[in-house]
Amino acid sequence: MRKNKVQKIGDGICWVEEQVTWISFLIMLSLLLIQVLLRYVLNMPLAWAEEIVRFVYIGVSFTGAAVAVRKTEHITINIIPLLFNKIFKHNEKKITLTLDILDIFAFGICGYFWYYVTTAVGDYMLTTKEGEMLTVAMQWPMWIVYLPIVISGALIVLHYALNLLEKIIDIKNTLKGGVAQ
């Protein structure tokens, strides 16, 4: 199956996100292992390790959410296709077209929601930057903690937009009588 430009762009961004996610996860796992060894074996815990792990965990969670949006692998409810199967009496073309149109609405709603969340967190991040708020253990500026959320939120919005474009292309190909990519 040949990929269009929208799919290539989305897949390229997703690949980078996956690399960042697993590298961050390895960093988090390494810090946790070091922290456990130092705390329980040497009886010398690191004050900053838990804080870094918490912040990396937040980044990994939101970056993973962006990957899941791109791959459309979030939790799904499959009762709607079953209902359409009965309504359209197993007509696959009508079922696929109807589900694609519903996907467009869902992508639009979710994309708008994440745009709102990203701008709200971004505004709060700028407020913490101006107020010079610091983390407890490491004394890092709090805006650094919020930065992965804003970046991941922007990537989620981008992925919803790319998924929306792909659905529109699929519908266009379906209506032309071609094979949906």
N, C-alpha and C positions, 0 to 999 in steps of 0.2 A: 504494500500500500504506500503510495507516494504522499509525502507530507507537504502541506501548503506552508507558506511563509509564516503564518500566524502560529501554526503548530511548532515549527522550528524555533521561533523566538521563545515561545512558552517553555518548550522542552529544554532549551539552552539555559534559561534562567532557573528552571527547576533543578537542573543538574548542579549548578553552582550552589543553590540552596541545600541540596542533599549533601554536598561535600562539606559545607559550613556546618550543617547539623551533625554529621557523624564526627567531625573533628572536635566540635564543641562538646559532644557527648563523651568522647574519649578524654578530653581535658577534665570534664566534670567527674568522670569515673576515677581518673588518676588522682585528682585532689581528694576525693572521698577515701580512696584506699590509703593515701599518705596520711590523711587525718586520722583514720582508724588506727593505723600502725603507730603513729606518734602518740595518740591519746592512750591506747590500751597496752601497748608494748613498752614504750619509753616513758609513758606518763608525762608527756610534754605536748599538750594540744596546741594547735595553731589557732589563734583567735580569728584570723582573716579567712581561713579556708572555707568555713561554712557559709560565710557571706558571699564569697565568689561563686561557690557551687550553687547557691540560691539564685544568684543573678544569671549565671550561665543556664540554669534550668529554665528560667523564664524565657531567655532567648531561644533555647532549643524548642520549647513548647510552641512559641509563636512561629518560628521558622518551619517547624514540622506542620503546623496548621496551614501555612502557605503552600507547602508541598502537597498536602492532602487536597487543598482546593484545586491546584493545578491538575492533579491526577483524578479528581472527582472521587476520592476515596473516603469521604466522611461517611458517617452513619447515614443510611438511606431507609426510606419507608417504601416498601415495594407493593403496597396494596393498590396504589394508583394504576400501575401497569396491569394488574390483575382485573381491576374494574374496567379499564379500557378494552381489555381483551374480550370481556363479555359484551360490552357496549358495541364494539366494532366487529364482533363475530370473527375474531382471529384474522382480521385484515391488517397485516404487519405494516404496510405502508401508512395507513391512517393512524395506527397506534404510534408508530415512530414519529410521524409528523406532529401529532398532538403532544406527545411527551417532549419533543424538542421545543415546541412553543411554550410549554409549561416551564421547561428548563430556562428559557430566555427570561421569563418573568422572575423565576427564582434567582438567577444570576444577577438580574438588575436590582432586586430587593436586597440581596446579601451584599452586593457590591456597594450599594448606597449605605447600608448599615456599617460596613467596614470603613468606608470613607469617613463617616461621621465619627466612629470610634478613633480612627487614626488622627483626625484633626483635633479631637478633644484631648487625646493623650499628648499630641504634639504641643498644643497650647499649654497644657499642664507642665510638660517638660520644659518649655521656655520659661514658665513661671518659676519653676524650681531652679533654673539656671540663673535667673535674675536674683532670686532670693539667696543664692549660694548655699542651698541645703546640702548636707554631707551625709554619707553613709556612716553607720555607727563604728564598725571595726576598722575599716580601711581609710576612712575620711576622704572618699572619692566624691566628686560632685554627683548628686542624685540624677541629673539629666543623663548621665552615662547609663544608669540603670534603665531608664525609659527609652533610650535610643533604639534598642532591638525591637521593642514593641512598635514603635513608629515605623521603622524600616519594614518589619514583617507585615504590619498593617497595610502599608503602601503596596507591598508585593502581593498581598491577598487581593486588594482592589484590582491590581494589574492582572492577576490571574483570572479573576471573575470577568474582567473586560475581555481578555483573550479567549476564555471559554465561551463567552457570549458571541464573539466574532466567529468562532469555530461552529457554533450551533447555527448561526445565520448562514454560514457557508454550506453547512450540511443541508439545511432546509432548501436553500437555493438549488443545490445539486439534486435533492429529492424531487423538487417541483419540476426541474428540467427533465427528470426521468433518468438522471445519471445515478451512479452509485455514491452514496454518502461516504466521505472519507473519514 
